[in-house]
């Protein structure tokens, strides 16, 4: 008797379900080209991915809608970015958050007093060392401990320290951690979603890394199966034997669906019976629409 394997739950997400308009289709093509070209760096890529999913942000960087421009061909953002660019949902969301932080940084620099802005933004006289903001990936990652709304405070404190000191990732991280520690979870407004999103991303990161390790193991075994010594690891078509490939696939799927995915809607992250007092739901529940 052939063994049957469970299929993954059908994914659903909120947002418009109607037909895509010609304007939306054209805008999606522009956004895809923006991501493909990489022009404008991580900020433009993050903004493009965010607009694909949520729509354009307001002048303050906050979301104003939920468009789902990809809905003509894909049901979920996860499936769209995976098929279009080979990105996992976690990686795409991290790119969006990175773009948001860079955007907040640039807006904060523009809001500095004129003398500071000229130097801090990299437009200082030739006889002064320029401090260029967020030109490296390490500088951007140094802001991960703060939310987008706290970035202006980080910029303000860095400016107050003096502009003769190079703007290193270590310096940014030190100030960012100090701001995050002062804010604290209790001092955050209850309506602010960024801290919750950051917490979920941090919880999910080890799961994503575990999936990458399984992918690496799969590639190693596939390469080994292609050698004379790997005779008993490959089938006649050259692929891995099923008793090796299938368990790896099932393990990968099990980790995927166990990954922390969203804040529990029943308790808003406070902990309840639905989420077993964790405050979040795994992907198998959140993406299947198991909880209203």
N, C-alpha and C positions, 0 to 999 in steps of 0.2 A: 504494500500500500504506500502510495507516494505521500511523503510528509508535506503538510501545508504549513506555510510560515505566515505569521500575522503581517498585515500590511500596515503601513504608517497611517495615522489619522489624517483626515482631510483638513488642510490648513485653511483658516479663514482670517480676515482682518477687516477692520472697520474702514469706511470710506465710500465714495461714490461707486455705484455699480452700473450706471447707465452707459450708453455708447460714447466713444471718444469723439470729440469734435475735431474738425480739421485743424483748428488753432492749437489744440492740445497735442495732436499728432505731430505737428510741425515743431512745437516747443520741445517735445520729447526728443526729436531728432537733434535739435540744437544742443540739448543737455548731454545726450550721448556723445556727440562730437566733442563737447567740452571735456568730458571725462577721458575720452580716447586720446585727445591731443595732449592733455596734461598742462595746457597753457594756463598760467596763473597759479600753478602749484596746488598744494593741499587745500587751500581755502576755496578755490574755484571748484575743485573736485568735490569737496564736501558740500558746498552749496548746490551743486548740480544734482548730487545724489539725494539731498534733502528735498529739493524741489520736485524730483521725480516721485517721491513718496508723499510729502506733506504739502507741497505747494510753496510759493515764494514766501520768504520771511519778511516781516515788517522792517521799518527803518531801525528799530532797536534790536533786530536780530531774532525776535521771537516769532513763533509760527502763527499764521493767521488762518490756516485751513488744512484740508486733507484732500489732495487731488487724485493720487494713484494714477499717474499718467500712463503707466504700463498696463492698465487693466484690460486693454484690448487683446493682449496676448498671454498675460500671466495673472494668476489669481492673487499671488502674494509678492511682496517686495523681496523676500528671501529667494524665491524661485527665479525672479527676474534678474537680480544682480548675479546670481550663480550662473545662469545661462548666458547672460550678456557679457560679463567680465570675469567669470570664474571666482567671484568674491563670495565668501561666506557672509551671512547676515551680520555676524558679530564684527567682521572686518569692515563691512560697509557702514555700520553704525558708528564704529570708532573713527572712520574717515569723516563722517558727518560731524561728530563731536570735535574732532581736530579742526575742521574748517570753521566751526562756530567759535572756537577759542581764538583762532587766528583773527577772525573777523572782529571779535570783541577787543582783542589787543590793538588792532589798527584803529578802531573807533576811539579807544582810550587814548592812544598816542595823539590823535587829531584833537582831542579835547584838552591836551596839556597846554599850559601857557605858552605863548609864542616863542620865547627864548629856549624853553626846554624842548618844544616840539622840533625846532630846527636841528638840534643836536641829537635828541633821542630818536628821531625818525631817520637818522642817517644823512641829513642835509646840512651838516656842520661845515664851517669854513675849512679850507685845506690844511691849516696849521693845527687843527684839533683832530684827535682820533675819533673816527665815526663809530657810533654804537648802533649797529643795524639790528632791528628787532626781528626775532623769530625767522632767521634765515637757515637754520639747521633743524633736522628732525629731533635732535636731543633737546633743543630749546623748546620745541613744541611739547614734547613729552614731559618736560619739567613742569608744565601747567596742569598735569593730570589730577593733582590733589585738590584743585579748586574747581568750582563751577564756573560757567560762563559769566554769571552775574558778579563773580568775585574778581574776574580778570582786571577790571579797571582799578581796583584797590591794589593789586599786585603792581601794575604799571606805575601808579602814584607813589608807592613806597620805593620802587626801584629808582624813580626819578629823584626822590628826596634824598637818596643815599649819595648822590653825586654822579656826574656823568663822565668822570675821568677813568672810572673803573670799567673794564671790558664787560660786555653783557654776555656772560657765560651761562651755560645751562645750569651749572651748580648754583650760581647766584640767583637765577630765576626760581629754581626749585626751593632754595632756602626761604625765600620770601613767600613763595606760594604755600609752603607747608605752615609757615607762621600764620598766614591769613586763614588757612583752613582750620588750624587749631583754635584760633580765636573765635571763628564763627561757630564751630561745633554743631552737631546735629540738632541740639535743642534750640539753637538760636536761628535755625533756618525757617523761613516761612513754610507753612504746611502745604501751600499751593505750588511750591517750586518743584518741578519734576526732575531737574538735572541731578541732584544728589542721589535720588533713587535709581536713575538710569546708570549713574556711575557705579553704584553699589552692585547692581545686577551684572554690569559688564565685568567688574572685578571678580565676582563669584563665578562667572561663566568662563573666564580666561583659562583656568586649568583644564576645563573640559575640552575647550577648543584645542589646547596644546596636546591633550591626550589623543584627540582625533588626528592631529598632524603626525604624531608618533606612530599611530597605526598605519597611516598612509605611507610613511617612510618604511615601515616594516614590510608592507605589501610590495613596495617597489623593490626592496632588497631581495625578497623571496622570488619575485618575478624575474629579476636579473639572475638569481641563482638557478632558477628553473631553466634558464636558457643556456646553461653550461652543461658539459658532459656529466659532471657530478650531480646535476640536478635532474637526472633522468626520471626519478620517481616522484618529482614534484610537479611535473607537467603532464598535460593531457596530449592527445594526438594533435590537437590544433595549436599546441605550444603554450596554452594558458595554464595557470595554476590549477592543480587538482581541486575538485570541489570541496573535499574534506579539509582543505587549508583555506581556500578563498572564502567559502561561506561563513565559517566561524569569525573570520576577520571582519567580514561585512556586517554580521549580526552584532559583533562587539561595537563596531563603529556606530551603528544605528542606535544601539542601547545607550551609548554615551550621549549621542546627539539628543535623544528624547528626554534624557535625564538632566540636561543642561538647564540651569536657572535662566528663565527667559523673560519674565515680567513680574511686576508687583501684583500681589494677589488683589483682585478687584473686590473681593468680599470684605476685606479689612483694611485696604489701602496701605498695606505694609506693616500693620500693627501686630499681626499674628492672630490666627483664628483656627478653627477646626478644619476648614477647607484646605489651608496651606500647612497644617500641622505646626502652627505657631512659627513658621519660618519667615512669613511676610512676603514670600515670593512663590511663583508657580514654575514647575518645569515645563519644557517645551511641549511635552506630550499632552499636557492639559491646556496650556494657554493657546497653542496653535490649532488645537482641534476644536476650540470653542466649547470645551467641556464646562467652563464656568462662565456664567452670563456677565 
